[in-house]
Structure formats: structure tokens, C-alpha cells
């Protein structure tokens, strides 16, 4: 009787991921969709880079002295500039606001409304007459809700909401607040001769009839004040070229310091529409070149998805960081009092201009890093108004960062690369003295600039060390260091595989050795092949006893299953392994190997078994039911994996392993895979296959090499018999007998 289909949910290792894993999967899918879109990232690039590139000038002028200090040198305006005197403009606008009095609405129907309510009350005519007399007396005065909003002196604007008429008058000193008016009504009722019981009875009603007849219109008052303030034009100060703003030895007055600060902050205004349009067009062209480069790069590097989003994000981040450091130098360094420490222009070489290039190189390789350097340098040049020496320094420090970080295999590598980059920066700063038009700097300034360049390299290393793990996680990018972390055998998923499916674990290790050797021979990512091999069969530990490498001798659970059910069980480890690995947060390139290393190959053993069964006679055996779901290998690494996995499994079946047998086995498996069209979607060439076959042969011969026989240990002829509870020999080894005598 056939065994019921195995249910992986009964296995303790196959528990479904919890809520956190589900939310993480959803967040991952959302990020994948966001990173795949190009338009939002292009809009983000333009929205941030254009203001950065066309914003205020960041090449600093001379330091602005503090009020009360003594000017150390003459301050001569190098160009004509205009700027707004914000302080004076703000004072004039506040005065214009204060000149607008409050606006009050006069309610001319307040008395009539009160009389209508009184008529509907049903009091005696005598009582009504007294109450109406009191109301006329009270409403003869101006009544406001609160006198706190009424100015003590000055003019107020009165208007009739029911007509366009309005007028100004002095603030009515005799105006009553609402509480005062109601108290006056009760007092006036007593003065009319009303008996005390009547006063007590109708006093509250009378007070309710009293309401403000002069209502403050806050919205209209504020609107008119804002309008008056907006009518005041900004006070523009024009400083012509050549004007001496400050002379050496003068005490800096507060007004002079404010004028100097306004002049330095203004910079050269870009008022020419053609220059503005040309700058925007240049930014758009750089974005277009970046997009075309990504399209060409992804056509040959299929694993590198979302490169456009990564380039845009890192470029924007780098420019923001550059601008922030330049602003910091301009506004903090000026507080120092000694040269050269008080000169902001000397600190510009400390900005971490190469942080983006180093990040891109680590995440996508040196080729993309060089391309990023060409995109970043002109954008930074626009931001500093095309100062030649600084723009050239930006380009060279980016190219140096790409070179310094190559061969990154440890988390501490950015620190070493940062020190190397700092040394290169110092050399570049010294070499920039040869640029035409660069003034000869004093030796103290030059040494200080070179020191700042060295510090800039260290800042790049610090930023990269902090941001690299964040970008790795955000974009799910697999770097060499991340691969080395995944190769740690203490990884929870690998520990589970070793305990729950030890045969599959041993198979994965050997497959990794084969794949690594083959990848090295064809120039593929050998480290990725070795590490991904550890995880390619994690789905087998959900039903380990259904796979031959984990079965005990004489116990094959497939003997109790139909061929079709066995094929389903075997194929299920791909999907289950993918989901399990995904729940553990493995990177996408490693996840892709799990389904691709089988492709759509046929589960031939159970297919042949089905053909020989009774079902074959009825024509119910369909080859498609005995194939893996795919997809086929998409990269060289995935193709190498498919071959390595099949070759390792087949090599275990050889009773007398020898190089000749291994060579025939390898050729047979490679031919079957090629004829089955499994490598059609990968970029593996026949030349690559020949080199990979040679690597497979060398590795298998090393793994399954022949060992010499140990004297006195004939394992094939010696029957098993326990010796002192621990050995299985008929008698103690020769060494023990010799020492025993």
C-alpha cells in the first residue's frame, strides 16, 4: 500500500514564517518594485541635483569678521553683487503691519434681534416695556466680546457687513465688554423701578438678550496686515565692483558686518535665462548618459538589477554631503582667529568627495565606479561654480578611491583604503599647483591643504564603513564581505542543514568546491559559487529522509510512493528551499541559485520508473510532470552550479573512481545538459565549458584520490569484533602488542 503524501508541515523544521518574516517579505517586494521603476528616480535626481547645482555659490570669499573685531585686511568687492537687507526689510514690514488697525463689524440688527426675542417671550406688557427700555439703553453703547483685542489708543476700522461702507475712528474708550454690558442691563432694570422678584425672575433672560454689536473681524484684520507687509518691497543693497567695504585696522561695526555677510552670501547671481537653461540641460544630459550606461551594463550583467536607482541615490547623497561639508567650513571655520585655520577655502579638500565612488565600487564593481566618477565630477563642478582646481581634484580623488578599494574582502578594508586615498589626495593637492591660473600659496597654506586632503580620505572611510551595510541591506546587494559572512558555518541555516540533513550538507560542501574551481577557470565569481553552494539544497532538510544522501541503508521511503508522487517530493525541495532561504533573509542572488541550479531538467529516475509501471500502458505518463519547475540558469554562475551538482551526485555512483572514468562521466553529463537546452539562457560559451570540464576533472581527482593501505589494517577482510568496548579488530594493533611485551 502506498504511503500517503508527505506533509512538510508536520516537520518541526518546516514551520511557516511568522508575522515578522511575512512583513519583511512584503517590504522586500515593495522595494523591488520601487527600485525597478526608473521615472521616480529620475524625478528625484532632477528635483535635488538642480537646486544643488544652481544654488548659492560655495566657493568662499574672505572670512567675514565679527562685530567689534579689528579688520585684519582690506575687503574689496571683487564683483558687483546685489542682496536683500533682510533685517531692514523685516523692520519696515513690521511697521507697516502695526500701522493697520483692527477691523470691527458693526451689527446694526443686534437690538432688533433682541426685541424680536423679547416679543416672543410672552411677558406682561408692563414688563416688556421695562425690558425694551433697558435694551435700548444698553445697545446705545458699543459692546465687544472682549476688550483685550481693542487697542487702548489709536484708530480702528468700523464696517457694516450689510453694506460696503466702512470708516475709521478713534478707539472707542467707552466700549463695554459683553460681561459689563450684561451687568449694566440688570442694573438698568432695577433703576426702572422693577420689583426685586421681577429682577430675579427675568434678569437672566435679559442678560441672554444682550450680545456684542461690535464684532472683531480677525480674518480680515490679519489679511489687511499681511497685504500691507507684502506691499513693502525688499530693500535691495547693490555693492559695485571695486568698492572697499572694510579697511584694515578699522573696528567692524554691526552694520558693516551685516553688509559684508550679505555680500558674501549673495554670490554671483545667475540672472541670465540662457545660463539657467544651459545648466538644467547639462544636468538632464548627465542623467540621460547615466540611464544609457545602466541599460548597456545590465544587458551584460543580468544579476545587477536596480543599478539606476543605486546610482541616483548615491549621487544625490554624495552631492548633499559635499554641500553640507562646504557649508560647515564656511560657517564654522570663520570663528577661528589664526591663519591658516581661519581660512575656509583651505578646508575644502577635507570634504569626503570620494565617498560615493567608493560605495559604488564596493556595491557594483570598479567599472561602475569609474563611470560614477565621470558623472559626479561635473555635477560637483557646477555646484562650486566651475572652480577648475577643485573640480579637477574631485575627479582625481574619485578615480583614486575606485583604485584603492579594489580587492575588498574585509570590513576593515575601507579604513586602509581611506588612508591610501588620503595620501593620494595630498599628492593631488601638491600637483594642482601646476594648474595654470592657480596662485602660488604660502608653504604653510599648502601643508595645511595637504593635511586636509589626508583627513578627507579618513572621512571617506568612516562614511563608507557606516553606509555600506545600510545600502547592502536596502538594495539586497551581495558584496564579497557579505559572502564571507554567509560562509560562516555558525550561520543558523547552515547549522540546521548540518544537523537535520547531514548528507545534503556534505554534498553542498563538495559542490561548492567543484563550483569554485570551475568558476575560477572561466573568470566567474568563484566566492559566490562556493558560498551559494552551501544553501542551494536547504529545502531538503524539510524532508531529509526522501533524499538518498540522507537515507539509512535499507530504508528508502520512495519504495512506498508512486513514481509521480516521488517526483513531486523531489521537485518540492526547490520551492520550499527558496521560501525557507528567503525567510532567513538570504540575498536575492543566492535565492536565484536555488531554482536555477536544476533548471527544467527531467527527474529521470522516476520518469523511467513510471514508464515501466502499469500507468505507462494507459499513456498517462507525461514528461512535463517529471521536470523541475525552473527557470533555467540565467548566469554563468548558475550554469556552473547545475553542472557541479549533477557531476558530484553522479561521481558518488562510481565503484572504481579513476581520472578516466571521471572524464567520461563529466563529458556525458555536460552533453546531456547542453542537449537538453538548459544553458540556452546563460552566457556560458563552449570555450568556458571546456575549461570548466578540466577544472571538474582536477577537483574530482583530488577529492576521490587513492590512498595507500595501512600496514596491519586489512579493512576488507577483518571481521568486526569489539575490542575493549571501542575497537573492532580481532586483536590489538601491532604497536599495542609490542609495547605490551
Secondary structure by P-SEA (a helix, b strand, c coil): ccccccccccccccccccaaaaaaaaaaaaaaaaaaccaaaaaaaaacaaaaaaccccccccccccccccccbbbbccbbbbbbaaaaaaaaaaaaaaaccbbbbbccaaaaaaaaaaaaccccaaaaaaaaaaaaaaacccccccccccccbbbbbbbccccccccccccccccccaaaaaaaaaaaaaaacccaaaaaacaaaaaaacccccccaaaaaaaaaaaaaaacccbbbbbccccccccccccccaaaaaaaaaaaaaccccccaaaaaaaaaaaaaaaaaaaaaaaaaaaccccccaaaaaaaaaaaaaaaaaaaaaaaaacccccccccccccccccccccccaaaaaaaaacccaaaaaaaaaaaaaaaaaaaccaaaaaaaaaaaaaaaaaaaccccccaaaaaaaaaaaaaaaaaaaacccccccccccaaaaaaaaaaaaaaaaaaaaaaaacaaaaaaaaccccaaaaaaaaccccaaaaaaaaccaaaaaaaaaaaaaaaaaaaaacccaaaaaaaaaccccccccccccccccccccccccccccaaaaaaaaaaaaaaaaaaaaaacccaaaaaaaccccccccccaaaaaaaacccccccccccccccccccccccaaaaaaaaaaaaaaaaaacccccaaaaaaaaaaaaaaaaaacccccccccaaaaaaaaaaaaaaaaaaacccccccccccccccccccccccccccccaaaaaaac
